[in-house]
Amino acid sequence: MRVTDTFRFATAIAGVIVTILTSAESRGVPAPNFDADSTGQQNLNAYLTTAAEIKSRLYETPQARVRVPSTAGPPVDLMLHHGGAYSSREHARLEGRVRDGAVLILLDSHADLMDQVGLAPRPATLEEADRIEYDIASHIVPSLADGLINEIVHIGNRRLDWEGRLPAHVPRVRKMWVIQIRDATGVEAAVLLDGDRPTSADALTRIQPLLARREKLLESVLARTQPSLDRRRRSAEGLRVVGLQPTPVVVRTTFPDDLPDFSGDARSLLLDIDEDFFVLRPETEPAAEVDRAEVARDVEQTIGRLVERGIRPGSVSIALSPGYTPEDQMTYVTAALLAALEQGGVSRYVRLPVDRVALEINDRTGDNLPEIQMARAAAQAVEHDATRISEALALCSGVIDRHHVAASAQQRRGWARSRFVTTGNPEWPWQPSPVVVQQRELNGVAEAYTLRAMLFVQRQQYKDALQDLFTVDEHYSDAYQPVSIRQFSKAAGWIVGHGWEPRTSQQRTGRLLQVLASLLLRAGALEREPFYRAWTAGPRDRASEFLSDVAELGQSDAIVRHTKLMEKDREALADGSDVMTRMLAWLSATLETERRAFRARMGVR
């Protein structure tokens, strides 16, 4: 999967389509129907409008949370990706609905127990909890390390589990020890260890094979799926044990019909649901075409069984999981869950006039500095209104002036170079540890410099643009940038999301090359190079197209793509398919071998 932020338009269209469907329902146009008699649920169709609105909101703003407030029982928190469940659980704790030592009831086709991911400090306020989002594979282990959860009951779906086993494992009881470690950069992580109780003397030795295996797996997957990502070595030095929990975490894997009875259990209960539980087979592929009434009946029976076994949770979270839950099933599963939770007595929802279920939307913008949000919006507005460029430049400069000291301190700290900042799901690197996302000042200052450089290019202030990009490259290289995702998955439709990715060395080089090429073009130096004359030869001026292509040269696959395009345009390219490769080599050589002289000549410090 290649992470890109070019899918926003498609995401918006998807949201509009769902909104239109929602509006049609509110105008009296019939919504897709369940067979209420076959599911045993009454008025299930009334939840479809709410479910469609929830999906629309989350697709439009993937980082957001939607809460269904309640008058009795816990509210229901819904999110696009499962990594947000950690924040939901911490909300419940901070709001006094659950306490440490709780039992997690997990309905999910995956265990989501990936460890060795950097831990953010446990939140002390709801605002801090909102800023934390782990990735889809590792959101549970941080709650184990915090002490919120000391038992997990992972339930499998027998209807979809044709081989009579849970996904990737069989029913059993497993005990694991949680060991917290810290590396030389100060980033902490948790490691899950089987076997006898570890001691402070042998814990580090016993986890070394697990660390090595995990590192090898990550490097293998990233090298295969993300060749353009920065391959710099991650620090594994100075590891030491900073925490050993006195008792093991119990993980029970079972089916709904074999659930233990929790009626007399005094511990807090957490219910965490991934919608792929109802549609995904053990092979992590969508089930064959399933009748929607059958899905609704499955939901009703599963939630009913939880209630029968005394499960009265203080926290309920639901992940829609695009990329795993097929989009054509998502709205129906959400509606069936909302109906079953209310009709089973788990929660009673706040109602609006005309018996509509109330929703609370939390856009979760706190992981960005407010000032960079304003600067980003102003820079985007310049594309349509050039008169706003001075305003956008001033906002970018304000971010830099206010936060550069904190940003420099975060860069020196080196958290982004820890081995534990990589994602728990290596195929989705846009969901890294929140440790790097929480460096708001570093991320904001680097983005402000980058935005300002692009604005300088529009003003033909190439020296200033080059200075800003050199500054990012040399002083803020650990910064992460927000990205929007809409990527097709062969398994289950579209993966939609909002995440973060590192500014790789190739991306930074691409930006520097763009400004350098712009400057050389303006100075007349570029026209003297044979490859550029070949590129711009022909009846039309292709200078602007040239500069646009140079902007993409930081990505290795861009070279291949443009080479193939040029093979089709031999009349305009005397040198044929070798032009782009030679241009990149020449510009890179100029940047590297003449950097000092060039900067001195341009007066760049």
N, C-alpha and C positions, 0 to 999 in steps of 0.2 A: 504494500500500500504506500502510495506517495502522498504525504501530507501536503495539502495546498489550501490556500484561502480563496480560490477562485470559484467556489461553488455557492457563493452567497445568493446569487440570483436564483439558482435552482432551489435553494432552501426557501427563499421567500415565496416562490411560485407554489411549492408544496404547502406552505402555510396558508396561502391565499385559497388554494383548492379546498383544504379542510375547513377554512373559515366559511367559504361559500356553502359547503355541505351543512355546516352548523347553522348558518343563516336560513338555509332552505327549511330545515327542521323547525326553526322558530316561526317561519311564515306559514307553517301548516303543510309543507311538502312532506310526504311520508318518509320517515327515516328507515334505514335497513331494519328488517324485523327479525326478532327471535321468535321461536315457537315457545310461548310462555308455558303452555301445558307440558311440553316435553322436558323443560328444565325445572318445573315445579316452582319457578319464581314468578311472582306477580309484579306487573308494572316494570319489567326489566327495561323496556324501551325508554322509559323516562330517564334512565341513566346514560343513554347513548349521546344525547346532546351534550351533557357534561363531559363525557369521555372524549368526544370530538373536539371540544373546546380545549381540554387539557393537552391533547396531542398537538393542536394548532399552536398553542402558546409555547410549548416546549420546543417545537421545531423552529419557530420564529426566533426564540431566544434560548439556545441550547444550554446555557449555563444556569438558567433560571430554575426555581423550585415552584411547584404549585401545591398549596395546602388546601385540603377540604376541611374547614373548621367544624368542630363538633359541639353539641350541647351536652352529650354524655359519651363517655369513653374517649379514647385518644383521637386527635385529629389524624388524618391520613395525608402523608407527605409523598408527593409524586415527583419523579425526576426522569430525565432522559436516560442517563447512564448510571449504572449501579454504584459508581464511585461516590456519589452524593449521599449514600446511606450513612456513612460515618457522621456527616454533619447532622443528619436527621436524628440519629441516636443521641448525639451530644446536645441537641436542642431539647430532647426529651429529658435528659439528665438535668440540664440547667433550669428547665421549667418545673422540675420536681416530680416528673411522672415516672421516672425509673431511678434506680440507684445502682452502685457498683456491685459486682458479683451476680450479674443478671444471666439469664438463659436466652440465647438467640435461637429463634425458630426460623429456619431458612428454607424457603421454597425457591429452588434455583436448580437449573440444569448443570451448574458449575459450582465447585466448592468455594471459589474466590478466596483461597487461603494462601495466596502468594506472599512470601515474607521477604526480608532483606530489602525493603523500600524505606527511604528516609522518612523519619517521623517528625511531623510538625509538633510544636509544644501543644499540650492539651489545652483547649480553649477555656478561658475563664468567663467569657461573656458570649451572648448570642451573636454579636457582631463578629467576634473572632471565629465562632463556629461556622458562620456563613462563608468565611474566606477559605475554608479547608475543603478540598475535594481530592480524594485519592483516585487511583485508576480503577477500572472495573474488576481487576483481578486481585487487588490487595487492600480493599477497604475494611476487611474484618480484622486483620492482624493488629492494626493500630488500636482497635478497641480492646483486644486481648492485652496489649502492652499497657494500656491505660488502667486496666483492671475492671473496666465496665462489664466485660463478658468473661465468665469462667466456664461456660458450657455451651456447646453448639449442638442443636438437633437439626441435621441436614436431611430434609425429606425428599424422596424421589417420587416421580410420577409413574405409577404402575401401568397406567393406560398406554403411555408412550414407550415404556421400557420393555420392549418385546422380549428381551433376553432374560427378564426376571432379575435384573440387578440395577443398582443405581448407576448414573453416569460415571464411568471410569473407576468404580469401586463397588464393593459388595456390602450389604448390611453388616455393621460391626460397631464396636466401641473402641475408640483410640484415645490414648492419653499422650499429650505433648507438653513439653516444658518450654516456656517463653523466656528467652535469654536476650537481654538488651545490651547492645554494644555501641561503641562510639569510635569514629575514626579520627585521624589527625586533623581533619578540617573542622571537627566538632559536630558532624552530622551523626545522629543516632538512628539505629535500625533495630528491628526485632528479628530473631531467628527462632524457628520452631524445631525442637529437638525431640526425637523419640528415645525410648529406652529408660535407663535408670536415672534417678535424680542427679543433675549435674551439680558440681561444686565450683566455688570460685577458682579452685586450683586446676580443674580439668575442663571447664566449660569452653574456653577459647580453643583448646586443642581439639575437642570433639566436634566443634562446628566448622573447622577448617575445610574438611571435605565438602560440606554443604555450600560454603562460600565459593569454593573453586568450581563446583558443578554449576552453580547458578551463573557465575561469570562466563563460563564457557558457553552455556545455553544462550545467554543474552548476546554475546558477540556473534555467535553463529546465526541467530535469527536476524539481528540487525544488519549483518554483512550481506545476508541474502535478500532481505526485504527493503532495507533502507540504505543503499550504497552511497547516497549523497549526504548522509548524516556525518557529522564530524567524528572521526575515528580516534580522537585523542584518548590516551590512556587515562583511566579513572583511578584516583588515589585509593589504595588499599593499605596504606601505611598507618602505623600507630594504633591498631585496633586494641581495644580493651573492654572488658566486661564491666558494665555500669549497673546492671540489674538482673537479679535472679528471682523469679516469683516462687514463693514457698510451696505452692501446690500446682499440679498440672492442670491444663485445660482439657476437658473431656469433650470429645467429638463423637456424637452418635449419628450413624447413617441408617435411615429406616424408611419405611413407607407409611402413608397415613393410617392404614389399618393396624399397624404395629406400634403406634405412638404410645409412650408412657403416659400415665395420668399425672397431670400437674395440679389437680384440684387442691391438694393440701400443701403445695409448695409455696413457701413464703417469699421466694426470690422474685425479683422483677422479671417480666417476660418481654422480649422484643420480637416483633413479627416483621420479617424482611422478605419481600416477594420480588422475584424477577419474573417478568411476564413470559420469558422463554420457557419457564417451568411447564407451561401448558401447551407448548407447541414444538418443543425441540427434542429430538431423539438423542440417545446416548452418543451417537456419532457426530453430535453438534451440527446436524442438518435439520431443516424444518421437517416436520412430519408430513406425510402425504396429505392430500386435500382432506380437511377435517370439517365436518358439518358444524356450523356455528352453535347450533343448539347443543351439540355434544360438548363443545368447549365450555359453554355456559353451565351445563350440568356438572362437568368435571370441577369447575370452580366452586359451584355451590356445595358439592359433596366434600371437597377438600376443606373449605372453610368450616363447613358444618362439623367435620370430624375434629378439627382443632378445638372448636367450642365444646364439643362433647368431652374432650379430654382435659377440660379445665383451663384452656389457654385463653387468658384474658390479658392481652398485652397492654403495656403502658406506652408503647411506641409502635406505629405501623408505617412502613415505607414500601413504596412500589416503584420499580424501575421499568420503563417501557422497553429499553434495550434494543434500539434500532441496530440492524446488522445481525441480530440473533432472532428477535421476534419479527416475523414477516409483517410488513406494513398493512397488508389487507386483513390481518388478524388483530392488530394492535388495539384499535378502538373497541372492538367487541370484548377482548379480554379485560380491558380497563373497565368497561361498563359492567361486566359480569362480576368483577372483583368488588367494585363499589357497591353493587346491589347485595352481594353475599355478605360483605362486612357489616352493612347496615341491617339487613334482614336477619342476620345471625346474632345481632345484639352486641357486636364488637364496638361499633361507633354509631352515634346518631348525628346526622349532619345538620348544619345550619341551613335553613331554607330561605330563599328569596321569594318575592311575589310570584304567582303563577307556578308555585311548587318547584322552582329551579334550585338546584344545589349551589350553595355559595362557594366561591373560590377566592383564595388569597394568593397573589402573585408576588414572589420575591425575585427580583431580577438579578440579584447577586453580582453587583458590579464592584464590590469592595476589594477584590484582589487587584484592582487597578487604582492608581492615584487619581483622585478627582480631577486634578489639573491636567493629567495626560489624557483623560477622557475628553476634556474640553479642547485640548490641542489637536487630538485626533479628529474630532468632529469638524473643527475649523479647517484642517488640512484637506479633509474630504470635500468640504464645501468649496474650496478653491477650484476644484475641477469644473464646477459649474458657474462660479462667480470669482473671476480673477481679482476683483477689487478687494477681496478679503485676505489677500496674501500677507499684507502687513499685520493684520490681526493674528493670523495663524503663526507667523514668525515670532511675534511677541509672546504668544502663549507657549510656544516651544522653548523660547529663551527663559521664560519664567520657571518652567519645570527644571531646567538645567541649573539656574541660579539658586533655586531653593533647595534642591535635593542632591547636588553633586557631591557634597561631603559624605553624606550617608551612603550614596552609591559607591563611592570609592572605597569606603570601609567594607562594604559587602563584597566588592570585587576582591579585595585583599584577603577576606575571610576564606574564600575559595569553596563555598558550599557546592557550587555547580560542578566542581571537579571531583566530588565524592563519588565513589562507585555506587552509592545508594540513591542517587537522584534519578537513575534510569527507571523507566516505567515497569510496573509489575507485569504488564502485558506487552512484550517487546514488539509485537506487530502493530501496536497503537502508540507510537512514541510521543504523540501529542498529549498524552496523559501522564506527565512525569510526576515525581514526588512533589507535594505542595511546598516542600522546603525551598525549591527554586522559585516557585510562583509567588511565594510570600516575600521575596526580596523586591518589594514594590518600588523602592527608590532606584535600585540598580536597573530594573526592567524599564521603569519610566524614563530615566535619564537617557538610556541608550535609545529608546524609541523616539524621544524628543530630538536627539541629535540626528537620527536617521530621517525623521520627518522634515527637520529643518534643512538638511542637505538636499532633499528632493525639491523643497521650495526654492532654495538657492539656485538649483539647476534651472527651474522655470524662469528665474530672473537673470539667467546667464551669469550668475556670480559663481563661477566654477572654482575659483580659489577657495572661497568660503565653504562651498560644498565639500571640496576635497579635504579641507581641514577638519570638518565635522566627522567625515567618514574615517579619516585616520584616527581621530580621537576615540570613536567607538571601537575600531579595530585594535587599538593599542591599550586602551584603558578600561573598556567596559565589555570585553569579549565574552563574559559569563552571562550576559543578559539573555533572557527568554522573551519571545514575542508571542502575543495572542494570535491564534489562528482559528478560522472557521472551517469546518469539515463537512463535505458531502461527497462521500466516496462509495461507489457501488461494491457490494459484497456478493460474491457468488452464492453464498449460503442463504441469505435472507433479505435481499433488497438493499436499501440504502443505509449506510452508516452516516448519521448526522450528529454533529457535536461541536462544542466549543472547547478549545484546549490551548496548550502552549507548546512551542518548539524552540530549541536553541537556535541562536544565530550562528550558523556554522561558518567555518573559515571560508568555505566556497561561496556562501551567500555574501559574506563581507567582501570577498575579492570581487564578486560580480558587481557590487555597488561601486567599488573603487574603480573598476575598469570602465564602468559607464561614465563616471565623471571625468576620468582621464581621457577617454575617447572624445567626450564633448569638448573638453578644453583643447585637445590637439586638433580637432575638427575646426574649431573657431580660429585657432592660430594658423591654420593652413598647412600644418605638418602632416596631417593624416592623408591629405590628397596626394602627397608625393609617394605614398606607399603603393606598390603594384597591386596588392590584394584589395586595397580599398577602391582603386580605380576599376578593378574588375567587378567589385560588388555594386558600384553605383553606375556602371556603364549602362547605356541604353537611353531610350527616349524620355524617361522620367527620372526625376531626382529622387534618390532613395536614401538620402542622408538620415532622415527621421526614422525610416525603417531600420537602418543600420544601428542607430543608437538604441532603438527598442530591443533589437536582438542582443546587443551587447549587455543589456541589463539582465538577461537571463543566463549569461555565460557562467555564472557561479555554479550552475547545476550541470553535472556531467551529462545527463540525458539530453539537455538542450543542445549540446554540440551535435549529437547524433541526429536529433530531429531536424536541425537547421541544415546539416549536411545533406540529408535526404531531400529537403526542399530545394536546395541549390542544384542537385543533380537534375531536377526537372526544369531548370532555368539556364541551360548551358549558353543560350544566346547572349544573356546578360553577364555571364560569368566565364571569362576567358580561361580561367584555371580550373573550372569544374568543381568537383566535390571537395577539393582540398582547401578551399578558401577559408572556411570558418575555422578549421583546425589551425591553420597558419596564423590567422588573425589573433586567435586566443593566445597562441604561443608567443607572438610578437608583443602583444599588450602585456602579458604576464611578465615577460622578460624585461620590458621597459619599467614595469612597476617595481620589480624586485631589484634589478641591477642599477637602476638610475634613481632609486627612491630619494636618497639623500640629496643628490645634486638637483633633482627636480624640485624637491620641497624648498631647498635654499633659493633656487632660481625664482620660484613663485612666491617667496616670502612666507611660506607655511612653516610654522614653528614645529 
